[in-house]
Amino acid sequence: MTRRADVSKLHERFEHIERAYLEALAGRAPESVNIIDLLPAIFAAVPGTSTQEIAEALRWSARKDLRQADELEASRDG
């Protein structure tokens, strides 16, 4: 498997974790919920995941959101 394929699989896995996290939030603001309370739902939705992988996926998601916000801002300015 190529590095590109490995990265693509990793991103797919992170997206799956991100979706599970958002579903577990159920519309609540992230800052109003303790992540510990969301873990059982994420573990159920993404078998074989770990707390470390969830943390990595959420950091990846935050960076992705920042990139998208920067791109939107740049498109408005340019």
DAUR-V337180 format. One record per run of one state. SS is the DSSP state (H for helix, E for strand, - for the rest). FROM is the first residue (numbers start at 1). LEN is the number of residues. If there is no record, write none. Layout:
ss->SS from->FROM len->LEN
ss->SS from->FROM len->LEN
//
This chain:
ss->- from->1 len->2
ss->H from->3 len->23
ss->- from->26 len->4
ss->H from->30 len->3
ss->- from->33 len->2
ss->H from->35 len->11
ss->- from->46 len->5
ss->H from->51 len->27
ss->- from->78 len->1
//
